[in-house]
């Protein structure tokens, strides 16, 4: 599977909330870097726990591809994510209770894919302050 196919399959699984299909694309020792967490998420279990938290906090979450570029074993996705914050979520300063607000944010993720077609590293970049403003936590 090409890196572009892996990226598209993971996003499709995410949008369908198909955790089994999503997990099948993640290497057991994968690492995710996310601006929300002070340390990287290490291993499939930690990554799947993060996915569960996302689905709990924003059950109608939807990931839209704005642009997808792939070369060699890498894929870069510019994205827009939308949904309604109806469940609590962990933030860098503690639990953020449900706000019932519509939220939307853009960003990019960089994926490294191994020769088996599994995601071995993901680096996420987005404006977390914008999201906190939408939650009503900062001005």
N, C-alpha and C positions, 0 to 999 in steps of 0.2 A: 504494500500500500504506500502511495506517495505521501509526503508530509501534508500536501493540500487535502488529500482524501481523509487523512487522519484528523486534521483540524475540522473539516466539514462534518465528519461522523461524530466527533466529540460534541460539537455545537448542536447537531441534530438530537443527539441523546440527551443533552442538557435541556433543550427546549421541550422534549417529550417527558422529561423527568424520569428517564429510563436509566436508573442507577447501575443496572447490570451491564448494559451496553457501554455506558460511560467508563465503568471500572475496567472493562475488557480492553480499553485503549490506554490504560495507565500502567506503567512498569511498577513492579513491587517496590523498587527503591527510588521512585521518582521524587523530585524535589520541586516545590512551588514557592516562589518568592512573591509576596503580596504586600502592598503598602499598609494594610490593616494590621499585619502581624509583625511583632518585633523580630521574630526568628522565622526562618523558612519552615514550611510544612514538609516533613520528611516521611516518605513512605505512603503507600496506597491507602492505608487506614486513616491517616491524618487528612489526606486529600479528600477522601470520601466523607469524613466527618464534616469538613468544611462545606462540601456540596450539600449534605443534609441540613446544615445550619442555614445555608442560603435558601433552600426550598422551604424551610420552616419560617424564616423571617419574611420572605417575599414569595408566597406560594404561586403567584401568577407571573413569576419572573420570565422574561423573554430576552434572548440574546440575538441581536441582529448583526450580521456581518456588514460592515461598511466597505472594507477592503481586505483582501487576503492575498498575500504574496508568499511564494514558496521557492526555495532554492536548496539544492543538495538535501540535507537532512533537517532543514529548518523551515518553519512557517511563522509568519507574522500576521496577526489579525487585528485590524482596527475595528472596534465594536461600539455598539450602542446597546445598553441594557435598560429595560423598563420593567416596572411592576408596582405593586402596592405593598407597602410595609405593614403587614398585619400580624407579624409575630416578632418576638424579641430576638435580638442578635447581639453577639459579643462585639464590642468595639475596643479600640486601644485603651480606653479609660474605663471599661466596665460594660455592663449590660445596658443595651439601649432597648427600652420597652417599645412595643408596637405603637406607631403613630397614626396608622391608617391613612397615610399620605401616599399619593402617587409619587414615584421617584424615577429618575432617569439619569444615566451617566454614560459618558463616553470614555474610551481608553484604548489601550493596546495590550496585546499579550504576545510574547515571543515563545515559541515552542521548539524544543529539540526532540527529534524523533529518532529512535534507534533503528537498526537494520531489520528488526522484527515488526516495525510499524507501531511501536509503543511510545507514548510520551514519557520522556525521561527527565525533562526539565521544562518548567513554565515560569516565565517572569511576567507578572501583571503590573501594568501602570495605569493609574487613573487618579483623578482629583478627588481624594477622600474628603477634603474640606467641603466641596460642593455637595457631596452626599450628606454630610452632617448638617449643612444648611437646609437641605430639603427635609431632613428629619426634624428640623426646628431646634437643633441643639446649639448652633452658632449663628451669628449674624453676618 
